[in-house]
Amino acid sequence: MTQSRPRDTDRKTRIHLTVYDRVKFLLLLSLVFVILMWAAMADNPLLNVHDAFANELHQRWWIVALIGVEIIRQLHFGLAELMAPYHGLWQRYFGAVDKVIHKFSDWTRYRISRVVKALLFLALLSVVLGAIYKETPIRALFFAPKALWSALPLLGQLLFGVFFVVIQFVAMFWFLSKGGIDTYFPDDIRTRFSDVWGQDHVLNRIRENLLFLESPEEIEKHGGYVPGGLLLWGPPGTGKTLMAESMAGETGKPFVFVDPGAFNNMFFGVGVLKVKSLFRKLRKLALRYGGVVVFFDEADSLGNRGISSGGAGRFSKESPSVLEAPCHGGTYLSDVSQNLVAKSAIESFVANSAMGGGNSGMGTLQALLTELSGLKKPRGFFNRIIRRTLGLRPKNPPKYRILVVMATNMPEALDEALLRPGRIDRMYRVGYPSKAGRIRTYEGYLAKVSHSLTAEEIEKLATITPYATGATIKDTINEALIMAIRHGRTSITWSDVIRAKQLKELGPAEDVEYIERERHAVAVHEACHAVMAYLVRHHMSIDLATIEKGSDYLGMVASIPPDDQFTRWRTEYEADILVSLASLAGERLFFDGDNSSGVSGDLESATTVASFMEGHWGMGMTVSSHASNRQFEVGSPGGGKAKEDGKELRRALGDRIEDKLSGLLEKSEEILSSNRRKVLSLAHALEIHKTMSGEDVVAVMEGGVGPLVDGRPYLEDSNIEKIEIYHAAAVRAHKAHQKPDVIIPNFAPLQG
């Protein structure tokens, strides 16, 4: 059994002293003796060391006596450290003395010991000064100020040198601690809540915070406190910065903007100084104006202190991804099940991300956390120092009305300590605007320019831009205005907006021309996508179709949701897979079993969706989740057997995915085969017009009239025969790698 360190009361001998404790008083007394001997030799140059030593030994006999007493004391300690009976005898005597001494409080004994040490120091100093000035020790003490005054010039020079070195570092750090923080006073801010469009649900909650900021007694008189921290998180461009600026404008308070890189510095401690300086300024502004709003833009730059297990779970990335969860899963689970799911998510996160997280730089984040909810020190030199010296309690600091607003599109990167209540009290998601919000945003930006768009066209524009943010809407309207001016107009039309939208989404088309057989192949490829989307994908509408080459695509069929939808269904995902597989099925169907490498991206998309359907979403042949099953591969009991089980699970999942894709590929071939006429008609229209809107695509397939394309000629059988002849020539040219021997037919729009 391991022996514990003995208590002092259980010791039979005294604790051994260190070497310093044994010799410190001997060294001090010896030093005093040497100084006195040196002073005597300085006064009498004829006096040698031996005579000076003998004289001082005779005159300063009391120092020798004190040295002797200290030697006897150390011998006493040495015997007590070696001999238990000797230590026990003296322990009984000193035990009684300790009882008397310990009747005083610890604070009183501490002050008495300080007084005794000070008197001892003055006594030795007076002896030394008396030997130097040839005066009695008491009188010599009064010569010390005179000596200090005569030495002031030299001391001043030394102090100036030290101060000059220090002031250089102070000035450098002061200069580095400035910048990155901009202050806007109430008259400088013209932004109001009426300038923020499409985010009414967030603004309504923010108004409540501002109400408490302006009238804090409404909640404080009932025992509550004013929420002092807001986090606005969501995708870029949704208006987070504009909201923070409008808060300061609505309240008439100063607005302090903190640059994202303000706390990133190469020198240790500069970030901490910036934090201290920032909050010192905030407290002054809060007292002067009755409140202040401070805004930390891109707050994720503050970093964190390592991987946190709880932060990411409270945020869900809002994006147009099909992988978005439709409900807050997990709240209905038991505690054990919640822990199991959370453990799985954490292990997956750690395995697929870099360890450690960000770091805001040498204590900057810690300083910020302290300022946000640290101890509030008494304010002012007189309050903190003078009142305390006089024994008075310092006055409590005033209540600073500081509203801290942070914005980020990466909330999971923030430290958990920063997000706790008391620092960040409320978190609001500033997501993509709803359709009504997009309509309001379009109306706001269109009101600033001249345009001819009707209310119906604005509503349609909001419909075909489902994930547009305030920033993208503003940019689209500005691009439309540039296009109108380029064509000699000052008023925006519907066509300007549509062209601006296509330019922003697709980028400028490359100025290249396909050879004829490749142009036809790309047109057939995109026509298969469009026809399949039109026939089976009813939850999406075709936005545009193009065969103009872009930076990373040969052609494209883009679709948009007609309504804001937050859940997805198995039939919808199967329709997505059919649209993806339509290119492979169509190329094989129309090019005699051949297909291009351009289907690779479509197959990747189809396989990804099918994988989630079979392994995650319960939309396949089984109901188990592959995300849980794959845990058997690593860290499971059984070693090699667990690994083999994991391989079997993957193999089974892969077989199910292949079966689903094969079945849907056959279905895609059947649909395209029965709609051959629509595919070839749309491919012909794409070759003629290059880029078509969704209305034009529908016009071609239904034989109607679109904004750009007249689809009625495609109802004529004779025209379809000409298209078939051209297609056959393109197939022959494809096989022979030569130019088609038939010119593409061109149909004139019908009259009436």
N, C-alpha and C positions, 0 to 999 in steps of 0.2 A: 504494500500500500504506500502511495506517495506521501511523504511527510510535508505538512504545510509549514510555511514560514512562521517561526514562533512569535508570539506577542511580546511586547516589552515587559508586561507584568509577569510573563512566564520565564524570563531570562534569569539565569543564575549569576551571570557576570554582566558587566557593563558593555554596551555596544562599542565596538572599536572605532576610534576617531580616525578621520582622514589625515593625511600628512599636512595639509594646509591648516586644519584646525589645531594641530599640535604646535605648529611653528609660527602662526600669524602674529601672536602677541610678542613672541621673542624677536621676530623680525622688526616689528614696530618699535620696540624699546631699543633694539640695537641700532636702528636707523636714527632715532633721536640722539643716541649717544654719539654716533659718527658725525652727525650734523654739528653738535656742540663742540666736538673735538676739532672739526674742520673750521668752525668760527674762531676758536682760540688760536689756531695756527695762522689764520688770515690776519688776525690782529697783531701777532708777534711773529714776523718772518724768521727770527732766530730760533724759534721753537721747533724741535724736530718731532717726529711722530711718537717716539718712545716717551719723551717728556710730556707731550700733549696728552698722551693716553694716561700717563701716571697722574697728571694734574686733574684731568677730568674724572679719573677714577676716585680721587680723593675728594674733589668738590661735589661731584654728582653721585655720591654714594647711594642715594635713594633710588637711582635708576638701576644700579647693580642689585640693590635689595629687591626691587620689583622683578628683575630678571630671575633672581633666586626664588622668589615666591612663585613665579610662573613655572620654573623648573620643578619645584616641589609639587605644584598642582598637576603637572603632566605626569610626574611619577605616581601621584595618587591615582590618576586616571588609568595609568598602565597597570598598577596592581589590581584595580577594580576590574580591569578587562581580563586578567589572568587568574585571579583568586576569588572564587565564589564566596567563601566565608568573609573575606575582607569587604567585598562588595555588599554583602548582606548586612554587615555591621553598620556601615555608613548609610545604607539605604533606609534603615530604621530612623536615623537621625534626620536625614534630608526629607524623609517622608513627612515628618512633623512640620518641617519648614515649608514644604510645598503646600501643606494644608492651609497654612496661614497666608501664603502668597496667593493661592488660588481663590481666596475669598474675594479678591478683586476680579472684575470682569476682564475678559481677554483684551478688550479695547483699552482699558485702563493700564493693564500691565504692559501693553505694547507702547503706549505713550510714555510711561515711566521709563521703560528701557531706552527709548529714544532720547529722553532728557539726560539720563545717566551717560549715554554714549557721547552726547553733545558736550557735556561738562568735561568729560575725560579728554575729548579732542581739544577743547579750549585750553585746558590745563597744560597739555603737552605743547600746544602752539605758543602759549604765553612763555613757557620755559625756553623754547627755541628762540622766540623773538627777543626775550630778555638777554640771551647770550649774544645775539647779533647786535642789539642796540646798547648793550652795557647798562641796562636798566633793570629795575625789578620786574618780575613777570607781569604784575598787574599793570604797571605803567607802559610796559612794552606793547600791550594789546592796543593802546590808543595810538601807537605809532604806525600800526598796520594801515589805516586809511591814508596816512600821508605817503607811505611807500607805494600804495596802490595808485594814488593820484600822480605821483612822479612817473609811474610806469604806464600811464594811460596812453601816451602817444604810440609807444611800441605795441601795446595791446590793441589799440585802435587799428593800426596797420594790419596786424594779424587778423583781426576780426573782419576788416574790409576785404582782405584776400579771400577769407572763407566765404563771406557773403557774396562776393563777386562770382565765385565758382557756383555757389548754390543758385544765385539769381539766373544764371545762364540756363540751368536745367529747368527752373521754374518757368522762365519765359518760353523755352522750347515746348514744354508740355502744355502751357497755357495756349500757345499758338496752335498746337496740334489738336487741342480739345475743342477748337472753334470750327464752325462749318458744319453743313449737313442739317442745320436746324433753322427753319424760316418762321418768322412770326408775322402774322397778319392781324391787324387791329380791326375792330368792328366796322369802321368806315371803309376798310379796304375790301370787304367781302360782300359781294352783290348776289351770291347764289342763295336761292331759297328752295324750300321743298317743292314749289311749283315748277322748278327747273328739272326735277328728277321725275322721269316718266317711266311707267311700266313696272314700278316696284312699290305699289301702294300698300301691300300687306306688310312690308318691312317698315315703311315710313310710319305707319300707324303705331307700331310698337316703339319706334324710336321717339315719337312725340311724347310717349309716356315717360321715357327717361328724361327728356328735356323739361317736362313739367316738374319733375322732382328736382332737377338741377336749379330751376328758377324759383321754386317754392319748396325748399327742403322741409320746412316745418310741417307740411301736410302729412309726411310719413314719420318724421322724427318725433313729433308730439305723441305718437301712438307707440313709441318704443322701437320703431324700425330704423333703417339707415338707407341713405340714398345710394342706389347702384352706381358705382363709379367706373365700371369698365365694360366696354362693348367689343365684341368680335364680329366683324362682317366677313363672311367667307363664301366663296363661290367662284365660278369660272371667271377668267379675265374679261374685262370690258363690260361688266354688268352694272357698273355705276357705284362701286364701293367708295372710291375716292370722292366722287361727286356728292354722295350722301354725307360723308364726314364734313365736307366743306359747307354743305347746306345747313348742317347742325349749328355751326358757328354763326352762319348768317341769320338763322331763325332766332337764336338766343341773344344776339348782339354781344357775344363774348369774343375775346381774342381767339385766334385759331393758330396753333403751333404745329407746323408740318415737320415731321422727322423723316429725313431721307433714308431709304432702305440701307444704304451703305454707311450711314453716319457713325456706327459703332465698330466698323471694321478698320483696325489700325495695326500697324506693324510693331508698335512699341507697347510693352506691357504697361497696363494701368491707364492708358489714354482713354480707352472706352469707358472705364469706371469714372474718370474725371468728367467725361461728357455726360454720363447719366446724372452725376451729382449736380453739374452745372445746369442741365436741363430742368431738373425738378426744383432747383433753387429759383430759376426763372419762372417756372409754373406757379410756385407758391406766391411769388411777388405779384404776378398778373392776376391770380385768383383773389388776392386781398384787395387789389386796386379796382378790379372790374366786377367783383362778386362772383367770379367763376371763369374757367378757361377750358377750351377743348383742345386736346393734344391728339394728333393723328399719326400713328405708326404705319406707314405704307409698306406693303410686302413684309409683314411681320415675321414670316418664316425665315427671313435673313437673321433673326435673332438666334436661331438654332435651338438646340437642346443639349442636355447633358448625358445623352445616351439613349438606347432603345427603351421606349416606354410601352408597357403592355396594355395600357388602357386608353391611350389617346386616340388612336386611329379608329377605334370602334364606334365612337360617337359621331363620326363624320362619314358620309358616303359620297364618293365622287359623283357629282352630277354632270352627266355628259350624254350625248346622243347615242351612247353605246347600247347595243342590244343586251348587254350583260347586266344591265342595271336591275337591282332587285325591286320587285313591285311592292313589297311590304316590309315592315320592320321585323324581320324574322328573328326569333329568339326570345321575345318577351313572354311568349306563352310556354316556354320550357321550364322545367324544374331547375334548381340550382346546380345539381350534378350535371345535367345535360348542358346547361349554359357553360359551365367550366370546361366540359369536354370539347365543345365547339370552339370556345375561345382559345383553348390550348392548341387545338389544331391550327387555327388561324395564325397564332403567334409563331408556331414552329415553321409554318409555311413562309411567313414574312421574314423570319430570321434567315431561313435557308436561301431566300431569293433576293436579299438586299444586303447592302454593305453594313458592317457592324459599326456601332458607335454613334451614328447620327451626327448632326452638325454641332458646331461649337461657335458660339458668338464671340469668342476671343477673350481668354484670360480674365474671367470674373465679371465680364460685362453683363451677362444675363443674370448672374447672382446679384449684382448691384441693382439692376432694374427690379428684380423681385423684391429686394429689400425696400426700395423706394415706394413700390406700389402698395405694400402692406406692412412696412416695418414699423418700429417704435417711433412715435412722433416726439422728437426732442423739443424741449423748451426753446423758444425763439429769442434771440437778442443777447448781446454780451452782458448787459446789466442784469437781465432776467436770469441768465444761466450762471454767471460768475459772482456778481456782487451780492445778489439776494442769497445765494447759497453760502457765501462767505459770512454774511450777517446772520446765518442760521434761519433764514426765511425760505419757505417752500417756493420754488419757481412757479410762475403762472403757467397754466396749461396752454398749449399752442392753440391757435384758432382753428376752426374747421375749414379746411381748404376745399373749395368746390372745383375739383379737377375731374373732368370727364375724359377718360382714356379710351380712345377708339383705335382699334387695330383692324387691318384688312389683310387678307391673304387668300390665295387660291390653293394653298397647300397646308390646310389646318393640321393635318396629321404630323407635320414637322415641328409643331410647337411643343414646348415642354409642358408636361402635365402640371407642374407647379405654377406655371403662368396662367393656366386655364381654370384654376380652382376658384370657387366663389370667394369674394373679398378682393380679388385682383381683376379677373374678368367675370363679371356677374351674369352677363347675358350674351348669348351667341345667336346670331341671326344669319340664316343662309340667304344670300343674294343670288338667286338662281337665274336661269334663263327666263325672260319675260313670257307670260302667257300670251295667247293670241290677242286678247283685249289689250294687254300691255304693249304688245308690238304695234297694234293699230294706233294707240295713243302716242307711242314714240315716233312712228312715221308721221303722224299728223303734226307733232311738235317740230320736227326738223323740216318738213315740207312747208310749214308756215313761215319759215325764215327765207324761203326762196320763192320764185315765181314758178307755178306749175299748172298743168291742166288735168291732173288726175282727179277722178271722181271718187266718191266715198266707196263705191263698189270695187274700184280698182285698188284703192288703199287696203281694203279688207282682203282682197285677193293677194296682194303683195305680202301682207302679214301671214297669210296662209301658206304661201310657197317659201317662206323663210322661217321654218319652225324653230331653229336654234339661233336666231339672230339676237345679238346683244345690242345695247345702246350704242356701243362703239362701232359695231359693224353696220348698224342702220345709218348712223351719221356718215360713215365713210361711203356707203352705197349712194346716198343722196348727193354727197359731194362729187362722187365720180360721175353720176348722172348729169349734174350741172356742168361738169367739165366737158362731157360729150355733147351736150346741147350747145355750149359756147363754141366748141370745135366745128359744129355744123352751122354756125352763124345765127343761133337762136339764144334767147335769154330765158326762155320758159322750158321747164322740164316736161317731157311727154312720157307716156307709158313705155314706148319703145326704148327711150333713154334709160329708164330704170331697169328694164329687163336686160339690156345690153350691159349695164353697169353690174348687175347681179351676176351675170354669166362671167364677166371679166374677173370679178373678185373671187368667184368660186373656182373657176377653171384656170385662171391666168390667161395671158395672151397666147393665142394659137401660134405655133411655129410656122414660119413662112416656107413650108415645104409642100411638094405635090407628090401624091402616091402615083406609082405606075398603075395602069388601068386594072390589071388583074388583082393587085393588092388592094386597090381602092374598093373593088367589088367585094373582096373577101372581108375587109373590115366592115363594110356596110351590112353584109349578111350577118356577120358576128353580132353587131349592135342591134340589128333588126330582130334577131332571135331573142335577145334580152328584152327588147321593148315589147314585142308581141306577147311573150310569156308574162311579163309584168302586167300588161293590159288585161290578159285573160284570167290570171289566177291570183294576182296580188291586189285584192280589193281594199286592203288597209293602207295602201300607198297610191299616190297619183304620180304619173310621169311628169317630171318638171322639164326636162329637155333631153334631146338625143343629138349627138354630134359625131362626126368622123374626122373632124379637124384635129390634127396631131398636137398634143400638148407636151409639156416638159417630161412627163412620166406616163403618158398613155397615148394609144393610137385612136381611141374613140371612147365614148362614154354614154351611158344612159343613166341619168340621175332621177331619183324619185323622192317625193316628199310626203309626209303624212298630212291628210286633209284636215285633221283635228289634233288637238293636244291629247295624246294617249299615254297612259302611264303603266299599262299592263300589256303583256304580249302572250299569245296563245299558240298552241302546237300547230294549228293549221296555218297560222301566219308564218311561223318559222319554216314550215314545209314549203310554203309558197316562196319564201326567200331562197331556199335551196333550189327549187325548180327554176327560178330566174337565173341563179348562178350557173346551174348545169345546162341551161338552154344554149350557151355558146358551144360547149362540147357536142351536145346532141345535134345542134343545127349545123355545125361545120361537117360533122360526119354524114349528116343527112343530105346536105346540099353539095358536098364535094366528094361523093362516092367513097365514104368511109375514112377520108383523110381529115386531119385536124392540125391546127397550128399550135405553137408554144404559147400563144396569147391567152390560152385558157387556163394557164397555171394559176394566176391570181384568183380566177373564179373558182377553181377547184379548192384552193386554200380556204376561201371564204366558206364554201359549202361544207368542207370537212370540219372546220371549226364549229360552225353552228350545229352540225350533226353530232359532234363530240359532246357538246354541252347538252344537247337534247337527250342523248343516250346515257351520259354519265353524271349529269348534275340536275337537270330540270324535271326529271320524271316524265319525259315525253317519249320514251323509247320502249323497248321490249321488257325492261326490268325497272324496278323502282329504287334499287340501291344507288348510293352516291359514290362515284369513283373518287371524289375528293377525300372521303373517309377510308375507302378501301385501300388506297395507295399507301396508307400509313403502315400497312402490313409489310411493305418492302424494307423499311428501315426501322430499327429499334424495337422490333417485335420479338417475343420469345420464340425460340425454335431455330434461330440462325439461318442455315441454308434452306430449310424447309419454308421459312417465312418468305425468303427471296423467291423461291420457286412459286409460292402462292401468288406473290405480286406479279410475276411474269404471266401466270395463268389469267389473272384478272385483266391485265393489259391486253392479252391475246383475245380474251373473250370480248372486251370492249371494242377492240379493233375489228373483230368479225361483225359485231352488231352494227358498227358505223358503216362498214363496207356494204352490208346487206341493205341498210337504209338508203345509202347513196345509189346503189345499183338499182333498187326499185324505183327511186325517184327519177333516175336517168332514163329508164324505160318509159316512165310516164311522160317525161319531158319530150322524148322522141315521138310518142304518139300524138301529143298536143301539137307539136310543130308540123308533123306530117299532115295532120288534118287541117292545118291553117297555113299551108304552103303559099297560098295566094297572098295572104296578108304579109308574110315575111318578105316575099319578093317585091311586093308593092312598096313596103316601107324601105327596103334596101335601095330600090330605085330612087325614091324620094330623097334619101340621105345622100346618094351620089350626086344628085342634081343640086340640092340646097345646102349640103354640108352640115348645117346646124338647124335643128327644128325645135320649136317649143312643144310642150306637152299637148296643147290644143291642136297643133299641126299633126302630131303623131296620131291622135284620135281621129282627126279628119281623114287621114289616109286610110286608116283601118275601117272606118265607118262610111267612107264615101261622102264626107261632108266638106265644108269649107272652113279652113283655119285662118288665123291671122296672116300667115305667110304662104301656106300651101293649099291648093285646091285639090281635094281628094276625090272629086267626082270622076276624073278620067280613069281611075283605078277600078271603077265599077264596070268598065267596058271590057268584054272578053277579048276583043281584038288587041287592045293595049296589053293585056296580060300575056297574050301569045307573043307579042314583040319582046316583052320582058323575059319570057322563058327562053326565047331564041338567044337573046343577049347573054343570059345566065349560062346557057349551054356553051356558048363561045368562050365565056370567061373561065368555065371549068376546063375546057380543052386547053386554053392558054395557060392555065395554072399547071396542068400536067406536063405541057411541053415547054414551059418557061419561055413563053413568047407573048407577043401582043395579041389581044383578041381580034378576030377577023370581022367582028360586027361592032358597029358604032352604037353606043348607048342611045336608046330612043328618047326623044324629048316630046312631051305632050303639052299642048297649049291649054291654058285654063278655059273652061267652058263659060259661055256667056249666060248671064241671068242667074 
